[in-house]
Amino acid sequence: MPRAAAWEKCTNQELLEWRICDLGLELEGSGLEAPIERLYRELEARNLRLKPHCWLSEEWFSPDGVPGIAIPFYLAHPRLKRLERSQILEVEGGTHAECLRLLRHEAGHAIQHAFRLHRRKRWREFFGSTTQPYPDYYRPNPGSRRYVVHLPNWYAQSHPDEDFAETFAVWLTPGSRWRRKYQGWPALRKLRYVDQLMHELAGEKPPVRSTAKPDPVHRIKTTLGDHYRAKRQRYSALASRAYDQDLFRLFTPIEESSARSPSAAAFLRSHRTEIRRMVARSTGKHELSLDVVLGEMIARSRELKLRAVGPKRQLIVDFSILLAARSVEFLYRGRDWHAL
């Protein structure tokens, strides 16, 4: 059994004083090996001769000109996942399924770099110019059907490269049934193009084979405390409080409720499908879009530590009415901005 690192038993406050490079993190032997191997099998099943090399860094990215994937360091150890949750309130990619979802997205960037797909005229006709600057914030249209929905916050709408990576991820996902799911959407044309393009590339050796690993974890001298201060500042613009007033009206603060009452987040998660379908039937809105708004409201309920008190059926009906109002307003208002 591997020897435990000295920092594993530190308190959060003590751990925040450690430099990231001193944690001694390795990809090998971590829980990340299983989803990475799964990604490799999925690519191989499509006869794509691309096996993106992976390494640990501060965040998810695939650098220009490198067919590889950087993975955030906190996913390499359960203790660091707990610290991430305590600091950021969520762990992006923290489950096997979420990690695979992100890996498929990053694999889209990796294959773009490996085959220089952005130089193709047809690629640019479908997705746009890769030289378009990345915005600090983007303003998605939740009702748009020109883009697939894979990662949260309608991420495909943020940049042409992300549009391709998201489309590739949907195409690659086993059992996604994208032809049926996106029937009638303009985004289906992009999916068909990706399908045709990947068949052309099947069995082809990528011309770009760089094994560079920019910003590896063992060179990051930032302390965990400074890392999280910067991260919180970056994402503070995302801290939506638009739902607070409604959520407080519907649910009960933890200090005013019994410990036997379930958390509002857990209650909503357990009835997520029922609520989403009920609102979709009554409003005609697409379930994918509703699910994103619902997810944001669940996350905010968890942050506010609200509890579900009262008759279950009445709570479901009242929340469905709230979601219908908020989602319609959101879809037409389209004012939410998301940080990159």
Sequence and secondary structure as in RCSB ss.txt:
>XXXX:A:sequence
MPRAAAWEKCTNQELLEWRICDLGLELEGSGLEAPIERLYRELEARNLRLKPHCWLSEEWFSPDGVPGIAIPFYL
AHPRLKRLERSQILEVEGGTHAECLRLLRHEAGHAIQHAFRLHRRKRWREFFGSTTQPYPDYYRPNPGSRRYVVH
LPNWYAQSHPDEDFAETFAVWLTPGSRWRRKYQGWPALRKLRYVDQLMHELAGEKPPVRSTAKPDPVHRIKTTLG
DHYRAKRQRYSALASRAYDQDLFRLFTPIEESSARSPSAAAFLRSHRTEIRRMVARSTGKHELSLDVVLGEMIAR
SRELKLRAVGPKRQLIVDFSILLAARSVEFLYRGRDWHAL
>XXXX:A:secstr
     GGGGS HHHHTTSBGGGG   STTSTTHHHHHHHHHHHHHTT     EEEEESS B  TT  EEEEEGGG
G HHHHHHHHHHHSS TT SHHHHHHHHHHHHHHHHHHHHTGGGSHHHHHHH  TTS   SEE   TT SSS   
STTTGGGG HHHHHHHHHHHHHSTT  HHHHTTT THHHHHHHHHHHHHHHTT   S       S GGG   BHH
HHHHHHHHHHGGG   TTHHHHHHHSEEGGGS TTS BHHHHHHHTHHHHHHHHHHHH   HHHHHHHHHHHHHH
HHHTTEE  S HHHHHHHHHHHHHHHHHHHHHH    EE 
